[in-house]
Amino acid sequence: MPNIPKGTRDFLPSEQIKREIIIDKIKNVFRRWGFDPIETPTFEYYKTLSGKYGEEGEKLIYKFLDLGGRELGLKYDLTVPLARFFSDHQNEIVKPFKRYQIQPVFRAEKPQKGRYREFYQCDIDIVGSKNLLSDITIILTINYALKEIGIENFVIKINHRRIFKSISRKFNIEGREVELARIIDKLEKIGIEGVKNQLFEKNFNKDVVDGVINIISRKFQLEELSKFFSDSEFEIAYNELNEIFKYLKKFNVNFEFDVSLARGLDYYTGMIFETKVLNYEIGSIASGGRYDNLIEIFTGYNVPAVGGSIGIDRLLTVLNEMNLFNERKTWTDVLITFVKYEDEIISYGLKILEKLQNLHYNVDIYCGNKDLRGQLGYANEKGIKITIIIGEEEVKNNKVIVKFLEKNYQMEVKLDELEKCLNSK
């Protein structure tokens, strides 16, 4: 029996239609906020991906050799390929560069609810600007996209990577802030005790562990933290976050500061965020942050950047379970059916097909060999709500029979009144 690899999926038309609806809405919001599309290859040279995601991420990259013996890897995310893309095309693009990209990515991790080995990301990034308006734009765009889709009850949690540098200074562990962030990033999965144990396993001493656990478990707010930290790293984070928060409040964004938010990927340098649906356990549905040093690996000079990503698969899980979708099994609006399969009747049907398509209806013309009853059954099974029935009399009198399947109602209509009839449905 045919099967597919664990962590991957097939999508039936009804499922794929949902995905296309969501992606189209997200694209429209991205475009309204000034982002333009790009696309990058499904696989990159492995050296392009390697060393960018940290110890945990590195293990999840799908790595393989091509027939020429070259080491390749499937895309782990869309951010590192963007960094490579910018380096390759920097003389062809206008900066700051605002791009969106919607493609599948691949991670060799354990599949679970809302988490797969192949999944789609919808990314936006602004490359080439340190202006905090870029950070604000990313969060606002993500916020508007989620609302456009129909998600209302969510919160955007925000932190700053420099706060981890400040914590490292306070506890005399400078240089280990990335390692610290990686462990704290697992808080939701392994809990406070799990984080505590992993900190000890990585040889952080008791004073450090107790201090860090105290900070993340008590959920200090930004103003409260300012009483304990006064170094330059914290000052930068404090000022930047307050500036971002000021504008998010003007747009009534539901956000909160979360000192325990870490974002485990190594390349983050500034503001970071995750989006959680309230009263729903599935993890983050959108996340991102500033990464000012990543692109320099490819260009040889510093290029600031900030971005965000919406995870389509988790989002769809939420929408389905919260019944926020109007079920649609097909894109087809109208099915053209035949009383008899005769040349004159078929030609008339094709004429009507062209007419309706010019009016921007999605039209299917029955291509099987069933009788009229079977054709109507086909329409019902596919979820098509309107059929046009054509026989000899309809051809002779330049008419059609329009049948509204949901209402079990039909009417005879002159061809020049067909548009009016369908618009009144």
RALINJO-V169639 format. One record per residue. N is the residue number from 1. SS is DSSP state (2 for helix, 1 for strand, 0 for the rest). PHI is phi in radians with two decimals (none if undefined). PSI is psi in whole degrees, 0 to 359 (none if undefined). Layout:
N | SS | PHI | PSI
N | SS | PHI | PSI
This chain:
1 | 0 | none | 131
2 | 0 | -1.06 | 147
3 | 0 | -2.55 | 168
4 | 0 | -2.16 | 157
5 | 0 | -1.07 | 148
6 | 0 | -1.02 | 136
7 | 0 | 1.55 | 4
8 | 0 | -2.08 | 167
9 | 0 | -2.55 | 153
10 | 0 | -1.66 | 154
11 | 0 | -2.17 | 119
12 | 0 | -1.20 | 162
13 | 2 | -0.89 | 317
14 | 2 | -1.10 | 326
15 | 2 | -1.32 | 317
16 | 2 | -1.16 | 326
17 | 2 | -1.06 | 317
18 | 2 | -1.02 | 315
19 | 2 | -1.09 | 318
20 | 2 | -1.16 | 322
21 | 2 | -1.06 | 312
22 | 2 | -1.12 | 312
23 | 2 | -1.08 | 319
24 | 2 | -1.08 | 319
25 | 2 | -1.14 | 318
26 | 2 | -1.12 | 315
27 | 2 | -0.99 | 315
28 | 2 | -1.07 | 320
29 | 2 | -1.16 | 315
30 | 2 | -0.99 | 317
31 | 2 | -1.16 | 321
32 | 2 | -1.10 | 333
33 | 0 | -1.65 | 11
34 | 0 | 1.58 | 18
35 | 0 | -1.69 | 143
36 | 1 | -2.01 | 153
37 | 1 | -1.48 | 149
38 | 0 | -2.38 | 172
39 | 0 | -2.52 | 143
40 | 0 | -2.20 | 163
41 | 0 | -1.07 | 155
42 | 0 | -1.13 | 327
43 | 1 | -2.17 | 153
44 | 1 | -2.19 | 169
45 | 1 | -1.04 | 138
46 | 2 | -1.02 | 325
47 | 2 | -1.12 | 334
48 | 2 | -1.14 | 321
49 | 2 | -1.54 | 326
50 | 0 | -1.14 | 140
51 | 0 | 1.42 | 10
52 | 0 | -1.88 | 344
53 | 0 | -1.96 | 356
54 | 2 | 1.59 | 173
55 | 2 | -1.02 | 314
56 | 2 | -1.20 | 315
57 | 2 | -1.11 | 323
58 | 2 | -1.00 | 323
59 | 2 | -1.19 | 341
60 | 0 | -1.71 | 0
61 | 0 | -1.34 | 130
62 | 0 | -1.36 | 117
63 | 1 | -2.04 | 138
64 | 1 | -2.72 | 166
65 | 1 | -1.84 | 138
66 | 0 | -1.47 | 181
67 | 0 | -1.14 | 341
68 | 0 | -1.60 | 5
69 | 0 | 1.44 | 10
70 | 0 | -1.44 | 139
71 | 1 | -1.41 | 121
72 | 1 | -2.15 | 163
73 | 1 | -2.51 | 143
74 | 1 | -1.27 | 149
75 | 0 | -1.03 | 126
76 | 0 | -1.45 | 323
77 | 0 | -2.62 | 188
78 | 0 | -1.83 | 357
79 | 2 | -1.41 | 312
80 | 2 | -1.12 | 316
81 | 2 | -1.01 | 326
82 | 2 | -1.11 | 319
83 | 2 | -1.05 | 316
84 | 2 | -1.13 | 317
85 | 2 | -1.02 | 314
86 | 2 | -1.08 | 317
87 | 2 | -1.07 | 319
88 | 2 | -1.26 | 330
89 | 2 | -2.11 | 19
90 | 0 | -1.05 | 334
91 | 0 | -1.52 | 357
92 | 0 | -1.90 | 355
93 | 0 | -2.11 | 152
94 | 0 | -1.49 | 135
95 | 0 | -2.01 | 143
96 | 0 | -1.06 | 142
97 | 1 | -1.70 | 116
98 | 1 | -1.88 | 113
99 | 1 | -2.23 | 151
100 | 1 | -2.10 | 154
101 | 1 | -2.62 | 128
102 | 1 | -2.22 | 105
103 | 1 | -2.65 | 163
104 | 1 | -1.33 | 149
105 | 1 | -2.23 | 168
106 | 1 | -2.39 | 132
107 | 0 | -2.47 | 133
108 | 0 | -1.51 | 60
109 | 0 | -1.96 | 173
110 | 0 | -1.28 | 120
111 | 0 | -1.15 | 143
112 | 1 | -2.73 | 184
113 | 0 | -0.96 | 120
114 | 0 | 1.30 | 6
115 | 1 | -2.28 | 124
116 | 0 | -2.30 | 172
117 | 0 | -1.51 | 338
118 | 1 | -2.19 | 125
119 | 1 | -2.70 | 161
120 | 1 | -1.65 | 139
121 | 1 | -2.06 | 143
122 | 1 | -2.00 | 102
123 | 1 | -1.85 | 146
124 | 1 | -2.25 | 145
125 | 1 | -2.56 | 151
126 | 1 | -2.12 | 116
127 | 1 | -1.94 | 131
128 | 0 | 1.78 | 17
129 | 0 | -2.44 | 132
130 | 0 | -1.64 | 353
131 | 0 | -1.02 | 129
132 | 2 | -1.12 | 345
133 | 2 | -1.06 | 333
134 | 2 | -1.14 | 314
135 | 2 | -1.07 | 316
136 | 2 | -1.10 | 317
137 | 2 | -1.06 | 318
138 | 2 | -1.05 | 311
139 | 2 | -1.15 | 317
140 | 2 | -1.11 | 320
141 | 2 | -1.13 | 316
142 | 2 | -1.08 | 316
143 | 2 | -1.02 | 313
144 | 2 | -1.19 | 323
145 | 2 | -1.10 | 316
146 | 2 | -1.12 | 321
147 | 2 | -1.21 | 324
148 | 2 | -1.08 | 325
149 | 2 | -1.26 | 332
150 | 0 | 2.10 | 1
151 | 0 | -1.47 | 121
152 | 0 | -2.02 | 324
153 | 0 | -1.61 | 74
154 | 1 | -2.46 | 161
155 | 1 | -2.28 | 141
156 | 1 | -1.76 | 114
157 | 1 | -1.56 | 134
158 | 1 | -2.28 | 141
159 | 1 | -2.54 | 187
160 | 1 | -2.46 | 132
161 | 2 | -1.11 | 334
162 | 2 | -1.16 | 339
163 | 2 | -1.14 | 327
164 | 2 | -1.23 | 328
165 | 2 | -1.15 | 320
166 | 2 | -1.13 | 318
167 | 2 | -1.07 | 319
168 | 2 | -1.09 | 321
169 | 2 | -1.15 | 316
170 | 2 | -1.05 | 323
171 | 0 | -1.78 | 15
172 | 0 | 0.99 | 44
173 | 0 | -2.22 | 38
174 | 0 | -0.98 | 140
175 | 0 | 1.66 | 349
176 | 0 | -1.93 | 14
177 | 2 | -1.15 | 327
178 | 2 | -1.20 | 318
179 | 2 | -1.07 | 318
180 | 2 | -1.07 | 315
181 | 2 | -1.11 | 321
182 | 2 | -1.03 | 319
183 | 2 | -1.27 | 315
184 | 2 | -1.10 | 330
185 | 0 | -1.06 | 339
186 | 0 | -1.54 | 5
187 | 2 | -0.93 | 315
188 | 2 | -1.14 | 328
189 | 2 | -1.42 | 318
190 | 2 | -1.99 | 354
191 | 2 | 1.35 | 173
192 | 2 | -1.03 | 315
193 | 2 | -1.12 | 321
194 | 2 | -1.11 | 317
195 | 2 | -1.08 | 315
196 | 2 | -1.01 | 313
197 | 2 | -1.11 | 319
198 | 2 | -1.20 | 326
199 | 2 | -1.11 | 318
200 | 2 | -1.12 | 318
201 | 2 | -1.06 | 329
202 | 0 | -1.58 | 14
203 | 0 | 1.18 | 30
204 | 0 | -1.37 | 136
205 | 0 | -1.32 | 171
206 | 2 | -1.07 | 319
207 | 2 | -1.09 | 319
208 | 2 | -1.13 | 311
209 | 2 | -1.05 | 312
210 | 2 | -1.07 | 319
211 | 2 | -1.15 | 315
212 | 2 | -1.14 | 315
213 | 2 | -1.06 | 321
214 | 2 | -1.07 | 318
215 | 2 | -1.18 | 312
216 | 2 | -1.38 | 333
217 | 2 | -1.40 | 329
218 | 0 | -1.51 | 355
219 | 0 | 0.91 | 50
220 | 0 | -0.97 | 139
221 | 0 | -1.45 | 167
222 | 2 | -1.04 | 316
223 | 2 | -1.12 | 322
224 | 2 | -1.15 | 320
225 | 2 | -1.10 | 328
226 | 0 | -1.11 | 342
227 | 0 | -1.34 | 339
228 | 0 | -1.83 | 337
229 | 0 | -2.14 | 133
230 | 0 | -2.41 | 10
231 | 0 | -1.34 | 172
232 | 2 | -1.14 | 325
233 | 2 | -1.12 | 314
234 | 2 | -1.15 | 322
235 | 2 | -1.06 | 317
236 | 2 | -1.10 | 312
237 | 2 | -1.06 | 315
238 | 2 | -1.03 | 311
239 | 2 | -1.17 | 318
240 | 2 | -1.14 | 315
241 | 2 | -1.13 | 319
242 | 2 | -1.13 | 325
243 | 2 | -1.16 | 316
244 | 2 | -1.09 | 314
245 | 2 | -1.06 | 323
246 | 2 | -1.01 | 317
247 | 2 | -1.38 | 327
248 | 2 | -1.10 | 324
249 | 2 | -1.11 | 323
250 | 2 | -1.08 | 331
251 | 0 | -1.74 | 11
252 | 0 | 0.99 | 37
253 | 0 | -1.32 | 134
254 | 0 | -1.47 | 102
255 | 1 | -2.38 | 165
256 | 1 | -2.66 | 149
257 | 1 | -1.35 | 136
258 | 0 | -2.39 | 103
259 | 0 | -1.14 | 340
260 | 0 | -1.50 | 352
261 | 0 | -1.26 | 124
262 | 0 | -2.11 | 327
263 | 0 | 0.96 | 105
264 | 0 | -1.23 | 345
265 | 0 | -1.25 | 140
266 | 0 | -1.21 | 338
267 | 0 | -1.43 | 355
268 | 0 | -1.27 | 142
269 | 0 | -2.26 | 341
270 | 0 | -2.34 | 227
271 | 1 | -0.99 | 137
272 | 1 | -2.32 | 153
273 | 1 | -2.61 | 155
274 | 1 | -2.43 | 152
275 | 1 | -2.06 | 126
276 | 1 | -2.08 | 137
277 | 1 | -1.36 | 128
278 | 0 | -1.21 | 141
279 | 0 | 1.04 | 34
280 | 0 | -2.60 | 124
281 | 0 | -1.65 | 99
282 | 0 | -2.62 | 357
283 | 0 | 1.56 | 190
284 | 0 | -1.32 | 137
285 | 0 | -1.77 | 348
286 | 1 | -2.75 | 141
287 | 1 | -2.74 | 172
288 | 1 | 2.86 | 199
289 | 1 | 2.78 | 185
290 | 1 | -1.62 | 138
291 | 0 | -2.42 | 87
292 | 0 | -1.46 | 351
293 | 0 | -1.97 | 350
294 | 0 | -1.12 | 312
295 | 0 | -1.17 | 334
296 | 2 | -1.04 | 332
297 | 2 | -1.01 | 327
298 | 2 | -1.69 | 326
299 | 2 | -1.58 | 332
300 | 0 | 1.53 | 357
301 | 0 | -2.45 | 159
302 | 0 | -1.25 | 132
303 | 0 | -2.32 | 106
304 | 0 | -1.20 | 151
305 | 1 | -2.78 | 154
306 | 1 | -2.57 | 146
307 | 1 | -2.73 | 173
308 | 1 | -2.59 | 158
309 | 1 | -2.46 | 135
310 | 1 | -1.83 | 129
311 | 1 | -1.58 | 109
312 | 2 | -1.07 | 319
313 | 2 | -1.21 | 316
314 | 2 | -1.13 | 321
315 | 2 | -1.06 | 316
316 | 2 | -1.16 | 324
317 | 2 | -1.03 | 315
318 | 2 | -1.11 | 312
319 | 2 | -1.07 | 318
320 | 2 | -1.14 | 313
321 | 2 | -1.29 | 338
322 | 0 | -1.67 | 7
323 | 0 | 0.94 | 46
324 | 0 | -1.72 | 10
325 | 0 | -1.92 | 135
326 | 0 | -1.47 | 118
327 | 0 | -1.07 | 133
328 | 0 | -2.46 | 119
329 | 0 | -1.55 | 343
330 | 0 | -2.66 | 155
331 | 0 | -1.43 | 348
332 | 0 | -1.27 | 129
333 | 0 | -1.54 | 321
334 | 1 | -2.40 | 138
335 | 1 | -1.97 | 129
336 | 1 | -1.61 | 125
337 | 1 | -2.13 | 163
338 | 1 | -2.25 | 136
339 | 0 | -1.25 | 321
340 | 0 | -2.39 | 152
341 | 0 | -1.67 | 78
342 | 0 | -2.09 | 152
343 | 2 | -0.94 | 314
344 | 2 | -1.12 | 321
345 | 2 | -1.23 | 317
346 | 2 | -1.12 | 318
347 | 2 | -1.08 | 319
348 | 2 | -1.12 | 320
349 | 2 | -1.10 | 319
350 | 2 | -1.15 | 327
351 | 2 | -1.12 | 318
352 | 2 | -1.19 | 321
353 | 2 | -0.95 | 311
354 | 2 | -1.10 | 318
355 | 2 | -1.05 | 313
356 | 2 | -1.22 | 323
357 | 2 | -1.14 | 324
358 | 2 | -1.17 | 337
359 | 0 | -1.58 | 8
360 | 0 | 1.25 | 29
361 | 0 | -1.56 | 147
362 | 0 | -1.54 | 116
363 | 1 | -2.16 | 132
364 | 1 | -1.92 | 141
365 | 1 | -1.99 | 127
366 | 0 | -1.10 | 127
367 | 0 | -2.00 | 7
368 | 0 | -1.58 | 206
369 | 0 | -2.28 | 22
370 | 0 | -1.42 | 158
371 | 0 | -1.29 | 180
372 | 2 | -1.02 | 318
373 | 2 | -1.06 | 318
374 | 2 | -1.17 | 325
375 | 2 | -1.15 | 320
376 | 2 | -1.17 | 324
377 | 2 | -1.13 | 321
378 | 2 | -1.04 | 316
379 | 2 | -1.08 | 315
380 | 2 | -1.06 | 316
381 | 2 | -1.14 | 325
382 | 2 | -1.41 | 345
383 | 0 | 1.53 | 19
384 | 0 | -1.40 | 129
385 | 0 | -1.63 | 342
386 | 1 | -2.28 | 133
387 | 1 | -2.12 | 149
388 | 1 | -1.95 | 124
389 | 1 | -1.83 | 130
390 | 1 | -2.21 | 129
391 | 0 | -2.39 | 189
392 | 2 | -1.05 | 318
393 | 2 | -1.13 | 321
394 | 2 | -1.16 | 319
395 | 2 | -1.12 | 315
396 | 2 | -1.08 | 321
397 | 2 | -1.77 | 8
398 | 0 | 0.98 | 48
399 | 1 | -2.31 | 175
400 | 1 | -2.49 | 162
401 | 1 | -1.81 | 124
402 | 1 | -1.79 | 123
403 | 1 | -2.02 | 123
404 | 1 | -1.67 | 105
405 | 0 | -1.18 | 322
406 | 0 | -1.12 | 324
407 | 0 | -1.62 | 354
408 | 0 | 0.88 | 50
409 | 1 | -2.36 | 139
410 | 1 | -2.40 | 157
411 | 1 | -2.61 | 151
412 | 1 | -1.54 | 134
413 | 1 | -2.37 | 136
414 | 1 | -1.19 | 148
415 | 2 | -1.04 | 322
416 | 2 | -1.32 | 356
417 | 2 | -1.94 | 7
418 | 2 | -1.12 | 317
419 | 2 | -1.05 | 315
420 | 2 | -1.06 | 320
421 | 2 | -1.10 | 314
422 | 2 | -1.21 | 325
423 | 2 | -1.20 | 338
424 | 0 | -1.54 | 359
425 | 0 | -1.14 | none
